[in-house]
Every structure is written in C-alpha cells, then in structure tokens.
Amino acid sequence: MKVLLVNPPAINVYHRVGLRLPPLGLAYVGAVLKKNGHKVKLIDLNVERINFNNFPFDKFGLVGLSVDTTRYPASVKIAQAAKKRGVKVVAGGFHPTFMDKEALETGGFDYVVRGEGEYIMLDLVNHLERGLPLDEVDGISYIKDKELVVNPDAPLASDLDSIPFPSREIMPLDAYTTAVKKEVAGTMITSRGCPFDCEFCSCSRFCGIKWRTRSVENIMDEIDLLYNKYGYRSISFLDDNFTLSPKRVVEICEQILRRNMKFSWFAMTRVDSVVRNEKVVELMERAGLRQVFVGFESGNQEILDKYGKKAEVDIAFKATEILKKYRIEVWGSFIIGALNETREMIRQTIRFAKKLNPNICQFSILIPYPGSRLFDKVRDRILTKDWEAFWGGFPVMKLNKITPQEMKSWIIKAYASFYLRPRTFFSTGLPFLYELFLGFKHNRKPPFVKVNGDWVPTKALG
C-alpha cells in the first residue's frame, strides 16, 4: 500500500522558541512500513510550505497523522481535507491515544492507533490492504455501526533492537537546523518508558512505566550512521531520561571515546542522577556532552511532591554546581500554576530559578494533558477545550488561589525577572535569543542538500 505520513504544524512552547525537530515517531513508522514492502511518503508541515487543502491525498491508500494536544485542531482540518479526497485517515500519537472517541467523532479520522504505533500501524495497513477483519488488529479504535470499537491494547515492544532505525531519507533533512553548540544536530532515541509517572506527564501511560532500552551495540550503530553517513557533528538524545542507568551511560561514553568520535551532544537528565554520579558526568563531558535538559520544576518542596517528581529541591543546587563544573550548559525547566499554589510559592520558584541560574530557563504554566494523572484529576476544572491553548503559556484550568488572568501575568513576570537581569540578559539571554531567531537565518548553510535522490552533508560538497 502507498501510505502518506503527515506531521502537522506545531505550536508548542519549543516550536515557539524556534526548535523544529525531525518527526522521529513518523520516521519509525515509515521504516517499519518500508521494511515490509509498503511505499511511504512523509510531509512535515512544520518546515514545508504545503497547502494541505489542495494536496493530492487521493494518490495514497492511507493517510496517517502524528497528533499531540496542541496540534489536534490542525490535524482535524488536515484529516477532513484528506477525507474529501476519498482517502482513509488514521491518527496516532499522545492526544488521540487518550481521546480516541473525540477524534473519531469529528468524522475526520477513520482509525486511531493507540500508544507506540510502528507495528500497530503495520498490522492495520496489512489488514486494510488484504480486506481482513479489523477486530484482529490490537491497539486501534474505530467507529462501526455508529458505535465506538476499542480493540485490546497492543503489547509494547520488548526488543527495541528489532525496530529498524528511523527512515531519515523520507524527511526533509535540509529543513531542520536545531543545534547543539552551533552544530546542526541529528536526533535519536535510545530508550522508551518512564518509571517516575509525574502527575503532569502522560509518557508513563503512553510508553509504559517499565524502562526499556536498546543495547549499547545497537545505539552505537545508529550513532555511527549519524556521524559517518549523514555527517552530523552534533546529536540530541531525546529520551525522557537518558541517564536512568549510569552503567549504560558509561558504556556508551566509553564507546564514543574508543571510536574517537568528536561530536557535541544533548541529553535529558534528573538532578538526583547528576548528584549521585559525578564521575559519570565527568565521563559524559569527555565524550562530548555539552548541554542537558533538567526538570527542576519548582522551588517549593510541597509543590514538587504534588507533581510526583520524587526529588528534593535542595539537591538542585548541587546538581547545577556539578554540571557547571564540567562546563555543561543547563537548560532548566520550571512549572508554575499548581492547583494549590500561592503567589508566594510562585515567587519562590522564580527566586529559585534565578539562584540556580541555568544557561537557558524555560517557564511553563501547568497544563493537564490528556493521558496524565493531572488530567483525570481536574477534568471539571478545565476552562477551555481549545486544545491549541494547551501550549504551556496560557492558563487552561481553574486554580484554588490564583485567577487565570493573574496566571497570564505571572508567566510574563517569570521570564522578565530571569532574562531582564543585566548580567543574564547579556551573558545568556541575548546570545540565546539571537541564536534561536537570527543565527541560522543569516550565518548557516543548510546541513544537507539532495544529490541524485540522496541526502548529502553540505560540508562534503566543499
């Protein structure tokens, strides 16, 4: 079957500050479909100027969209445009996984793939192509005889090494210019699942509580592909927690050093992982780690406990000290707007952020995303079903002690308080903003060009 995969335009907080990452989820789906004999095309509406209302969807047997909460309204419009061309449409991703009934009732989607979608999608495509009964396909939802049908969940993949690498050749690689240390970054994921189950996060329900990892050999094979075939000298590891197993991190770093690979990299970690494993942090720096994302979230222990972070506020200072000791840039995330949060608690978090002084500081309003424990807890407090408003800078639920209008001003105060400090504005704020909004536009060549149908690194052309 000929399948079109669509990445709808994003409006989340990362997109708003200029980060445009390749849709690895769709690239994984594409790789599995291609390996099993299907033809796949991918369009990424984040970076490609395509009028989906005039797009020839009818040239494909099935259209699949990757959908998160803020992109859901746009996804419905794209799906409806495809349906007008007489094509079957399937939605996958976080939002439809937990809101399958809502998605199907729009009339834009024929099927919803719930959870990790590579092999569910393959099973669905095979059944549609062969005219087999859909009740045999685990992990999908659909409407039959005006009734919602929710087939049993599909099991999570236990052997991640068996999943082919993302099909990068189907993505517009020349359009992605997110960087680590000024080098355009390749992206990859080395593990799935999260055991922490934070209240505001839906990852543990989507990918499971059990942490599943690829083998070090398999990980190094993909790093080698990015480094040698594609020519990347920067890699972003997009695991929810790259450092969950210090032993695994040591093995990866030792392999990078042994192979004499020289590239900068980014990863996500937790404060407790840093504090307990300073020697591992030192090794990571020697192997090329240059930037980490850390969810500090709150400067108030009561709020941190409510979030279920399973961490202590005070050790954040030690973690930041260790990271800065090894010249690793810190991207710190902070969340304000918990149900019982007071104005003083928010001030405490802002002071906490300024005292920690990460290189990059991200403030977000607490958002009850479908699939999270928070969403189930506050359904009757949600102020809007305009899912585009759920991007992190706009209040969408009623709090006990602070009005929505106040929350709008608090997010502005938080950013202004951090970035308008004279030393921060010139040392981190201005360079960071310049890098995001001007750097690539004026100073950088695209990382790839297409030659005879293959992506070739610009550097290789001289």
N, C-alpha and C positions, 0 to 999 in steps of 0.2 A: 504494500500500500504506500501511496505517496502522502507523507504527513508534513504539515506546516506547524512549526513551533513558534509561538509569539511571546515576546517579553514586553508587557505593556509599559507605558511611561510611568515612572515613579515620582512620588512627591514626598518621600520620607525625609527625615532630618539629614541623612547622609547625602541624599541627592541634592538637597537644598544648599549644601556647602560645597558642591562640585564633585562629589565622588560618584563615579559611574563605573561599576564593576561588571565584568562579563557574567551572564546568567548561567552559572555552573550547573544549577539544577536542570535546566533545559538541555545543556550540553551533555549531561549524563544520560538523560532520556534519549537524546539523539544518538549517542554512542551505542546504547543497547539496541535501539531500533535498527540502526545501520548494520550492526553485527549480525542481526537476524534477518537480513535481506530486504528491509524496507528502505525507501528513499525519503530523505529528510531535508527540509529547508528551514532555516531559522531567520526570523527578522526581529530586531531589537529596537523597539520604538523609543527607547531612552536615548539612542545615539543615531538612529537613522530617520531621515525625514521621509516618511511614507504616509500617504493619505489612506487610512485603512477603509474609508468609505468607498474608495474606488479600487481597492486591491482585488486581484483575481483569485479569490478564495476557491472558486469553483474548479480550479486546476488541481485541487488536492482532495484526497479521500477523507481526511480528518484534519481538524484544526485543534491544536492544544495550546492552552494559555497557562502561564505560571502566575498565580494570583496571591498577593498578600493583601492586608486590610486596606491600606491607603490606595492601592491600585484597583480595588474591586469595582468602583463605579466605572472607571475607564474600560476595564475588562468586559463588563456587561455590554458596553457600547460596541466594542470590537466584536464580541461574540454575536451580537444581533446583526452586525454588518455581514458577518460570515454566513449566518443563517439565511439572510436574504438571498444569498447566492446558492442556497440549497445544500450547504455542507453541514455535516455533523460536527459538534463542538464539544470539547472536553476541558474542564477546569481542574487544575491541580494546585498544590501549594497550601500554605497555612490557612488562609481565610476560608476557602471552600471546604477544606477538610473538616472544619468545625462548624461551618454554616452551610452545609450541603443543601438543606431544604430551601433556604433562602435563595441560594444560587440557582437551583433548578427551577424554582417557581418564577424566575424572571423570564423564562422562555428562551433565554439566550444560550443556555448550556443543555446539552443532551445527557452528559455524564459528568460525574465528579470523581476524580481519583483522590482517595484519602491517604495522607501520610506519604512516606517515601515512595516515589512514583515510577521508578525505572521499570521494574518488572510487572507492576500492575498495568502500566501503560502498554507494555509489550503484549501482555495477555489480552487486554481489551482490543488492541489493534488486530491481533490474530483472530480473535473471535468474530469481530466485525467483518474481516476480510473473508472468513470461511462460512459466515452465516450461522455460527454456533450460538447456543443459548447463553445469554449474559448472566444468568444466575450461577454460572460456573466460575465467574470472574470475582475472586475475593478482592476486597478493598475499593469497590466502586459503589456509587449511589446513582439512582436514576428514577425517572417517573415512568410507571407502567399502569395503564388503565386508570389514570388520574390519581394514582397512589404512589407515595414515596417508597422506593425499594432501597434498603440499605443492606448490601451483602456483607457477610462476615469480614472482619478486618483481615488484611493480608499480613503474614508474619514479616517482621523486619529482617533484612538481610544480615545473616550472621557472619558470612565470609566476605568482607569488603574487598579483599584482594581479587575476588572473582568478577567484580564490576569493572568493565572497561573504563579507561581514562576518559574524561570529558572530551567530546568531539569538538575540539577547538577550531577545526577547519571550517565549521559551519557558522562561526560567529564573525562579526565584522571587527577583527582584531585591531585594525588601524584606528578604531574609534575610541579605544579605552586607554586613557592617559593618566589614571591614578598612579601615584608613585610612592616609593619609599626612598628617602634621601635623594630626591631629584631623578631617580631612575624609574622609568616606566615599569610597573610591577605585573608579573604574572600572578595568577591566583590558583590556589588548590586547597583541598580539604583532606585532612589525614585521619579524621575520626568522626563518629556520629554518636548522638545521645548525650544526655547530661544528668548526672545523679543529684544535682542540687535542687532542682524544681523550685526556683524562686517564684514567689507569688505572682509577679508581673510578667513572667515569661512563659510562652507556650511550647518552647523547644522540647521540654521533657515529655510532653504528651504527644508531640509530633514525631520525634525521633526516639523516644523511649528513655526511661530512667537509666537503663544499663548503658554504660560507655563502651562503644565498640571501636576498635582501632584497626587500621591497616598495618601490615607488617612493615618493619623498617626497610626491608628489601624493596617492597612494592612502592613505598613512599619515595625512596631514593631513585627508583626507576622514573617516576614522574618528575622529580626534581631535575634529573639528568635530561629528560625530554625538554623541559622548560629552558634549561641552561644551555644545552648544546644544539638542539634542533631549532628552537624559537629564539635563542639569543638573549633571553632575559638576564639582567644583572640585578634584579630585584624581585622578590617573591612575597606575596601576602598569604599567610596561612590563615584561613578563615574559620577554623574550628572554634566552637564556643569556648573551649578551654584547651589550648594546645599543650599546656604544662601539667595536665592532670596526672600523668605518670612521669616522674623525674627520670626513671631508668630509661624509658623510651626516648625522652628528650636527649639524654646523654648519648645514646646510641646514634641518633640522627646527627647530632652535632659532630660526633667523632667521625662519622662517615663523610660529612661535608668537608671537614678538615683533612681527612685522609686523601680525599679525591682532589684536594687543592682547589675547590670551587670558591670563587670570590664573588659573592653577591650579598646585598643587604636584604634583610627580611623583617617582616612584621608578624606579630602573633598576639593572641588574646590570652590573658592570664588572670590570676586572682592574687590578692595581697598575701594570703596565707601561703600560697605556693612559693612566692618570692621569698618571704621571710624564713621559711623552713629550708630553703635550698639555695643559699647564696652562692655556693660553689658551682651549682648548675647554671645560675645566672651568669657567672663569670665565663663559663664554657660557652654559653649561648652567645655572649658578646663576641668571643673569639671566633665563633663560627659565623658571625655576620648579623646577629640580632641588633637592630638599630631603633626599633620602635615597638612599644607594647600598648595594647588597649586594656585598661583596668576599670572595672566597675566598682568605684568607691561608693557611689550611690547616695549616701547620707552621712552627715556628721553627727547624727543623733542615734545612739545605740538602740533606743526603743523603736525608732522607725526602721532601722536596719534589721532588727529582729522580726518586725512585722513583714518585711519583704521576704524573710526566709533566707537571707544571704549566708547565714552560718559563718559569720566573720565578726571580728571585733574592730570597732572604729579606730582604736589607738594604734593597732599594728599597721595601719595605712601609712603612717609617718615613717616607720622603719622600712616598709616595702619601697616607698618612694626614695628614701635615702640610699638604699641598696641599688636601685635602678640607676639613679643619677651618678652614683659612684662609678658605675661601669659605662657611663655616657650613653645610656639607653633612653631615648625620648619617651615620655609618658603621655599617653592620650587618656585623660581621666574623664569618666562618665559620672554624672550626678543627676539624681532624680528628686524633684520636689512635687508636692501636691498629694501626699498620702492622705487617707481618709480622715485621720485624727490629727494631722499635722497642724501645728500652730504657726503663727507668724515668727515667733522666736525660734522655732525649730528650723524654719527655712533660713532665717538669718544665720543660724548655727552652721547649716550646710554651706552657705556662701562663704562664711569665715573659714570653714574647714577647707574648702576648695582653694581659697587664696593662700592659706598657710601651707597646704601641700604643694601648691604652685606647679601643677603639671605643665608640660610644654604646650599641650592642647587641652582645652577644657570644654566639655560638652554638657550643657544643662538641658534636661527634658522634663516636661510635665508628665506625671504618672498616667499611663494610658492602659485601660482594661482591654487588652487584645483578646479576641475570641480564641478559646483554647487555653487561656491562662486560668489559674485558680482565682485570680482577681476578678476576671470577667464573670465567673459564676457567682461570685460574692456580691457584686454591685450591679447586677442586671437592672434593678429597679431604680438605680441612681444615674444611669446613663442619660445624658442630656440631649444627645443627637444620634441619629443613625446615618448621618452624612459621614460615611467612612473615610472620605478624604481628609476630614478634620482630625483623624487619629494619627497625625504625623509626629506628634511629640512637642509641638509648640503652642498647642491650643487646648484649653480645658474642655473635657468631654464628659465629666462626671461630677455629681454634686458632692462636695466635701462637708464635713461636720462643722468646721470652724473658719473656713475661708470661702468667699464667694467666687464664682467663675470669673467675674470682672477683675477681682483682685489678683487671681492667678495669672491673668493676661499680663498684668503689670509686673508680677514677681519674676516671670521668666526674663523679661527685659532688664529688670534690675539686676538679676543674677549675672547675665552676660556683661552688662555695663560695669558692674562692680569689679568683675575679674579682668576684663580686657582693657578698660579705660584707665587702669593704673599706669602711670608714666613708665615705670620700668618694664611692665608686662607688655604694654602697647608696642614699644619699640623693639623689645627683645624677642617676643613670641607672637603677639597679636598681629602687628603689621606684616612681618615676614610670612606668617601663616596665611593671612588673608590674600596677600599678593600671590603666594604660591598657588592657592586654590583658584583665584579668579583671573589672574593675569599671566602667571608663569608659562603654562602650556600654550596659551594662545599666541604668545609673542616669541618665545625662546626655543621651543622644542619642535623637532621634526616628528611626524607620526612614527610610532615604533615599528610599523610593518607596512609593506606595500605588497600588492598582489602581482606576481610574475608567473605567467603561464598557468594560472589557476591555483598556485601555491602561495602561501604567506611567507615572505622573506623578510628578515630583520633589516631595517633601514641601514643599520651600521654595516651590514655585509655588502651593501652596494657602494660604499665609499662616499 
